[in-house]
Amino acid sequence: MTLVLDKKRLGMAIYFVNAEWQERKGLLLSDDTLMDVAQFRATDMSLQKYFDHEDPIGYWPNYWVRNYGYKLPEHWDDEANNVESIGKGFTSPSAFMEALYHSDAHRPHVTGDVAFFYAHRYFGVGYNESDAGVPYLVLMTAPPELAVEDDDDHNIFLPVVRRGIFRSVRAG
């Protein structure tokens, strides 16, 4: 299937992949499923007029990615966000990406400058405007859909956002 992106989504994808601060240059690939989820999330937020990782029904980004059929590591909680950055009101795709880069909480996600997010090689972007013309933008990233082997000899810490707080949690 060939995915056709509108000008805004294409601009986000190009800026994300080619930004000078991108640590995963040459390693990032768009993913149709992540593109679909990101577009769904941007549209859902703009239509329902909310701006949050948790939607009004109580579902989180990890849930939505799985619901669309993408296989995330089993130990990632459905009621968490390991995959999504969102923006509202940005006048351009580059302004959105730069704002994420300049945010301490979002920089690791967009740059891949920590091992957890460096492994996120697949991405999708979403863009939609509300009836009032307010842009909603979404970036989704995820690791390849491979089984993750947990090794009891290692402590694995995952960055996660819950209830608006960014923290690390021990997996397993």
The 8 nearest C-alpha neighbors of each residue, nearest first, counted from 0:
[[1, 2, 31, 3, 30, 32, 34, 35],
 [2, 0, 3, 31, 4, 30, 29, 34],
 [1, 3, 0, 4, 31, 34, 30, 29],
 [2, 4, 1, 5, 9, 8, 0, 6],
 [5, 3, 9, 8, 2, 6, 7, 10],
 [4, 6, 8, 7, 9, 3, 10, 126],
 [5, 7, 9, 8, 10, 4, 11, 92],
 [8, 6, 10, 9, 5, 11, 92, 126],
 [9, 7, 11, 10, 5, 6, 4, 124],
 [8, 10, 12, 6, 11, 7, 4, 5],
 [9, 11, 7, 13, 8, 12, 92, 6],
 [12, 10, 92, 8, 14, 9, 13, 15],
 [13, 11, 9, 15, 10, 14, 16, 8],
 [12, 14, 10, 16, 15, 11, 17, 9],
 [13, 15, 11, 17, 18, 12, 16, 10],
 [16, 14, 12, 13, 18, 17, 11, 96],
 [15, 17, 13, 14, 18, 12, 24, 27],
 [18, 16, 14, 15, 13, 19, 21, 24],
 [19, 17, 21, 20, 14, 15, 16, 13],
 [18, 20, 21, 17, 22, 24, 16, 14],
 [19, 21, 18, 110, 22, 100, 17, 109],
 [22, 20, 110, 18, 19, 23, 24, 17],
 [21, 23, 110, 111, 24, 112, 20, 117],
 [24, 22, 26, 21, 111, 25, 27, 117],
 [25, 23, 26, 22, 21, 16, 27, 17],
 [24, 26, 27, 23, 16, 28, 17, 22],
 [25, 27, 23, 24, 120, 28, 121, 16],
 [28, 26, 120, 121, 25, 23, 16, 24],
 [29, 27, 121, 120, 122, 30, 26, 25],
 [28, 30, 122, 121, 123, 31, 27, 34],
 [29, 31, 33, 32, 122, 121, 123, 34],
 [32, 30, 34, 33, 35, 29, 2, 123],
 [31, 33, 35, 34, 30, 36, 69, 67],
 [34, 32, 123, 36, 30, 35, 31, 122],
 [35, 33, 123, 31, 37, 32, 124, 36],
 [34, 36, 32, 38, 33, 37, 39, 31],
 [37, 35, 39, 33, 38, 34, 40, 32],
 [38, 36, 125, 40, 124, 34, 39, 137],
 [39, 37, 125, 41, 35, 36, 40, 42],
 [38, 40, 36, 42, 37, 41, 43, 35],
 [39, 41, 43, 37, 38, 42, 44, 36],
 [42, 40, 38, 44, 135, 126, 125, 127],
 [41, 43, 45, 39, 127, 40, 44, 46],
 [42, 44, 40, 46, 45, 41, 39, 47],
 [45, 43, 49, 47, 41, 48, 42, 46],
 [44, 46, 129, 48, 42, 43, 47, 128],
 [47, 45, 43, 48, 44, 42, 129, 130],
 [46, 48, 44, 45, 49, 43, 55, 42],
 [49, 47, 45, 44, 46, 50, 129, 43],
 [50, 48, 44, 47, 51, 45, 54, 55],
 [51, 49, 44, 48, 52, 87, 85, 45],
 [50, 52, 53, 49, 54, 85, 44, 163],
 [51, 53, 59, 54, 60, 50, 80, 83],
 [54, 52, 59, 51, 58, 57, 55, 60],
 [53, 55, 57, 58, 56, 52, 51, 59],
 [56, 54, 57, 53, 58, 49, 47, 51],
 [55, 57, 54, 58, 53, 59, 47, 43],
 [58, 56, 54, 55, 53, 59, 78, 52],
 [59, 57, 54, 53, 56, 62, 78, 60],
 [58, 60, 53, 78, 62, 61, 79, 52],
 [61, 59, 63, 80, 62, 64, 83, 52],
 [62, 60, 77, 64, 80, 63, 59, 79],
 [63, 61, 77, 65, 60, 59, 64, 66],
 [64, 62, 66, 60, 65, 61, 67, 59],
 [63, 65, 61, 67, 66, 62, 69, 60],
 [64, 66, 68, 69, 62, 67, 63, 70],
 [67, 65, 63, 68, 64, 62, 69, 61],
 [66, 68, 64, 65, 69, 63, 32, 36],
 [67, 69, 65, 66, 70, 64, 32, 63],
 [70, 68, 65, 64, 67, 71, 32, 144],
 [71, 69, 144, 65, 68, 72, 145, 64],
 [70, 72, 73, 69, 144, 65, 75, 141],
 [73, 71, 74, 75, 147, 70, 146, 145],
 [74, 72, 75, 71, 147, 76, 70, 146],
 [73, 75, 72, 76, 170, 171, 71, 147],
 [76, 74, 73, 72, 77, 71, 61, 79],
 [75, 77, 78, 79, 74, 61, 73, 62],
 [76, 78, 62, 61, 79, 75, 59, 60],
 [79, 77, 59, 76, 58, 62, 61, 80],
 [80, 78, 77, 76, 59, 161, 61, 160],
 [79, 81, 60, 160, 61, 82, 159, 83],
 [80, 82, 159, 83, 79, 61, 158, 160],
 [81, 83, 140, 139, 80, 141, 60, 61],
 [84, 82, 139, 138, 80, 60, 81, 85],
 [85, 83, 138, 137, 139, 105, 86, 82],
 [86, 84, 137, 136, 138, 83, 87, 135],
 [87, 85, 136, 135, 137, 95, 88, 89],
 [86, 88, 135, 134, 89, 136, 85, 133],
 [87, 89, 134, 133, 90, 135, 86, 136],
 [90, 88, 91, 95, 87, 94, 134, 86],
 [89, 91, 88, 94, 92, 134, 95, 93],
 [92, 90, 94, 93, 89, 95, 7, 10],
 [91, 93, 11, 95, 94, 10, 7, 96],
 [92, 94, 96, 95, 91, 97, 14, 11],
 [95, 93, 97, 91, 92, 96, 98, 89],
 [96, 94, 98, 92, 93, 97, 89, 99],
 [95, 97, 93, 99, 98, 94, 100, 92],
 [96, 98, 100, 94, 99, 95, 93, 101],
 [99, 97, 101, 95, 100, 96, 94, 102],
 [100, 98, 96, 102, 105, 97, 101, 106],
 [99, 101, 106, 97, 98, 102, 96, 109],
 [102, 100, 98, 99, 97, 103, 106, 105],
 [103, 101, 99, 105, 104, 100, 106, 98],
 [102, 104, 106, 105, 101, 100, 107, 99],
 [103, 105, 102, 106, 165, 107, 108, 99],
 [106, 104, 102, 99, 108, 103, 107, 109],
 [105, 107, 100, 109, 108, 103, 102, 110],
 [108, 106, 111, 110, 112, 105, 109, 113],
 [109, 107, 105, 106, 116, 111, 110, 84],
 [110, 108, 106, 107, 111, 105, 100, 99],
 [109, 111, 21, 112, 107, 22, 108, 106],
 [112, 110, 117, 116, 107, 22, 113, 108],
 [111, 113, 110, 107, 22, 117, 114, 116],
 [114, 112, 111, 115, 116, 117, 107, 108],
 [113, 115, 117, 116, 118, 112, 111, 119],
 [116, 114, 113, 117, 118, 157, 119, 158],
 [115, 117, 111, 119, 118, 114, 108, 113],
 [118, 116, 111, 114, 119, 115, 113, 112],
 [117, 119, 116, 142, 120, 115, 114, 111],
 [120, 118, 142, 141, 116, 117, 140, 121],
 [119, 121, 27, 142, 118, 26, 28, 141],
 [122, 120, 28, 141, 29, 140, 27, 119],
 [123, 121, 140, 29, 139, 30, 33, 28],
 [122, 124, 34, 33, 139, 29, 37, 138],
 [125, 123, 138, 37, 34, 137, 8, 139],
 [124, 126, 38, 37, 137, 41, 136, 8],
 [127, 125, 136, 41, 135, 8, 38, 137],
 [126, 128, 42, 135, 41, 134, 45, 129],
 [129, 127, 134, 133, 132, 135, 45, 130],
 [128, 130, 45, 132, 133, 131, 46, 134],
 [131, 129, 132, 128, 133, 46, 45, 48],
 [130, 132, 129, 133, 128, 134, 45, 48],
 [131, 133, 129, 128, 130, 134, 88, 127],
 [132, 134, 128, 129, 88, 131, 135, 87],
 [135, 133, 128, 88, 87, 127, 132, 136],
 [136, 134, 87, 127, 41, 126, 86, 128],
 [135, 137, 126, 86, 125, 85, 41, 87],
 [138, 136, 85, 125, 124, 37, 41, 84],
 [137, 139, 124, 84, 83, 123, 85, 37],
 [140, 138, 83, 123, 82, 122, 37, 124],
 [141, 139, 122, 82, 121, 119, 123, 83],
 [142, 140, 119, 121, 82, 120, 122, 143],
 [141, 143, 119, 118, 120, 121, 144, 140],
 [144, 142, 145, 141, 120, 121, 119, 118],
 [143, 145, 70, 142, 71, 146, 69, 72],
 [146, 144, 143, 147, 70, 72, 142, 71],
 [145, 147, 148, 72, 144, 73, 71, 70],
 [148, 146, 72, 145, 149, 73, 71, 74],
 [147, 149, 150, 146, 72, 145, 151, 73],
 [148, 150, 147, 151, 171, 153, 155, 170],
 [149, 151, 152, 153, 148, 154, 155, 171],
 [152, 150, 153, 149, 154, 171, 155, 148],
 [153, 151, 150, 154, 149, 155, 171, 148],
 [154, 152, 151, 150, 155, 149, 156, 170],
 [153, 155, 156, 169, 152, 151, 170, 150],
 [154, 156, 170, 169, 153, 157, 171, 168],
 [157, 155, 169, 168, 170, 167, 154, 158],
 [158, 156, 167, 168, 159, 169, 155, 170],
 [157, 159, 167, 166, 168, 156, 81, 165],
 [158, 160, 81, 166, 80, 165, 167, 157],
 [159, 161, 165, 164, 80, 163, 79, 166],
 [162, 160, 163, 164, 79, 159, 165, 80],
 [161, 163, 164, 160, 53, 52, 165, 79],
 [162, 164, 161, 160, 165, 52, 51, 53],
 [163, 165, 160, 161, 162, 166, 159, 104],
 [166, 164, 160, 159, 104, 163, 161, 158],
 [167, 165, 159, 158, 164, 160, 168, 161],
 [166, 168, 158, 157, 156, 159, 169, 165],
 [169, 167, 156, 157, 170, 158, 166, 159],
 [170, 168, 156, 155, 157, 171, 167, 154],
 [171, 169, 155, 156, 168, 74, 157, 154],
 [170, 169, 74, 149, 155, 151, 154, 150]]
